[in-house]
Amino acid sequence: MATNAYKTRVEGMDCASCALKIETAMQRLPGVADVRVSYSAATLALRFDQDRISPSTIDDELRSLGYRPQAIAPSSSSIRPERKRLPWWQDAKLQSVMIAAAVFALAFALAQLLPAFERWFYSGAAAVCLIPIARRALIGARSGSPFSIETLMTVAAIGAVVIGEAEEAAVVIVLFNVGEWLETFAAGRARAGIEALTDVVPRTARRLRDGSDQVEEIPAADLMIGDVVVVRPGDRIPSDGKVIDGRSDVNEAPITGESVPVAKAVGDHVYAGSINANGELRIETTNAAADNTIARIIHLVEQAQESKAPTERMIDRLSRWYTPAAMLVALLVIIVPPLGFGEDWATWIYRGLATLLIACPCALVISTPAAIASGLAVGARKGLLIKGGAVLETLGKVRTVAFDKTGTLTLGQPQVTDVVAVIGQEDAVLARAAAVEGNTSHPIGQAIVRAAKARALQLPVVFGGSQAVPGKAISARLKDGFAFVGSPRFAAERTTIPPQLATTISDLEREGKTVVVLISGNTCEGAIAVRDEPRPDAAGALRQLTSKGIAVVMLTGDNARTAQAIAGQLGMEARAELLPDAKLAEISRLKEVSPVAMVGDGINDAPALAAASVGIAMGGGTDVALETADAALLNDRAHGVAELIALSQATLGNIWQNISIALGLKAVFLATSLLGVTTLWMAILADTGATVLVTANALRLLRWRASEA
């Protein structure tokens, strides 16, 4: 069977009930599989057998349900797929509101002129306004959704007319249309949270023409890999790329959420949408527009919104029997009192219809996806990429966080921590060692060179380049003779290490540091200690987690001495010298107790990340960080772990608030309906109000701040 992918925006899909209706209808079509409907992104994705069905048939089915399909190209050169935005007066649901209001106003005016025909005027108004609703109810029933809100409305309105409440039936239909439009408006505000990400990328770019200094302005979507663009101070960077000329500070907050500008120079990578602060940069494009970091983030968030959280799946299952059960209850309300207790039929039919309107599950069904969509959107804006509602829910239940050491709790590269001078000054020892290590690719040698540059030291001249003594040292000829930088063992073989220096070396090694000795001829001039130091925010991040009652543990393949030294400095437990299978065993053991998150660099820790309840990659926006784990910290900060968990907990709290609002309002108005206090128009207003309240509460999450972590 040859299958093709199909994806479209669905205009008019403004609640999770709509999404369920579309999903059910699509699953009933022949040759359709893998149906994924996202209410929050307003998209439908599926695969279809081209021999059994065509895209036009799928579009026709959507239109018959009352929605407007708007095709999305499978691959686009832009991160802004064209989305038609109609003027407000062309909005279909707003038109329905205005038509219903106009028809009701006409009926009201005629009723004032001819009171004897009042019932007929209102009955006619109700019938005219009910036709499109009843048509959608009928189509929904044929498509597998017989218990939709349109069905409830149709039954309630017809029942109200039959018992002589035509005026109230007309008012209910007007309010229903107002509620539908309010849902459209609220859904649009929720989607704006993620769509706003597309606006950070400029629409134009200043490209150098054919390697010359002539600048031409072109659409940013037309940039090709290898193009060179000029970015002036204050401009946004039009594409991911590498700096080939210039120095500047770049504000990467739109991508990573980190507000402190990052210094960029030749060789550094930059992201589309970042803001160039104070120096002109020339940047070579490394990704096409459709594949830059912002585009990938949007794509991954949309995928995440298509996947359902456990609570959402539970409520979906609940809603499938909730509505028919509610209709049965309404029927019992209508027939039991008159048949069993001799009550008035008209009174209890009226109360049963009010019960029917209150029973609409829209607010309940929307309670979870609205909150999840807001949580995913605000996370993406703050550099916290979460791949799905299930991940977002699980994060809030995590009781243990396991960290890899290198590149996660530490900076990922050795730093010079101590310089010990036996002869001369510390700066002289560091400068001479840096001269010897000047051309090395060894991490320790590079750390020494960086430290010398950071102190702006003048390095001695090297004659003839450096020579390696494999596994032991590196040597170079300086002006006053040969110098060696090597291990303490090599130094002990070549000369006698002064007792005081030997003691110092032992102390430094007990702290988990690696020590090298500088030797000139046969004389020890000093020693330099290096270590992969903790990130500046690591200790604070761990304190944030432990303050929430979350246990933290280091899982590392490094030696026990170094692991214990770093763990002791950070105030946490360490389990060292773990091979990959041992790491997996530790994760499995921790998961038996409670959900566990594993935090790694997204490369070496892939098995452990996959085995954990939630895998969190720290990668500063790299491809690996975006693709491998369940969540990624694009700002490359350890604090992001606590922020992820805090955002999850805020989202879970919001979900349960929404469920409480939805069920609480229904319970109150159900009671008042049975007591005869609630009218039909109050019932539909209560249902609409619950939906709007739930959506508004979910939108509060868009104002969530990382400081709440």
Beta strands, then each sheet from edge to edge (+ up, - down):
strand 1: 3-11
strand 2: 32-38
strand 3: 43-49
strand 4: 68-71
strand 5: 204-208
strand 6: 215-219
strand 7: 228-231
strand 8: 241-245
strand 9: 248-251
strand 10: 262-264
strand 11: 269-270
strand 12: 275-276
strand 13: 281-285
strand 14: 384-386
strand 15: 400-403
strand 16: 415-421
strand 17: 463-469
strand 18: 473-478
strand 19: 481-486
strand 20: 514-520
strand 21: 523-531
strand 22: 551-555
strand 23: 573-575
strand 24: 596-600
strand 25: 614-618
strand 26: 631-633
sheet 1: 2+ 3- 1+ 4-
sheet 2: 5+ 6-
sheet 3: 7+ 13- 8+ 11-
sheet 4: 10+ 9- 12+
sheet 5: 14+ 26- 25- 24- 15- 22- 23-
sheet 6: 16+ 21- 20+ 19- 18+ 17-
end
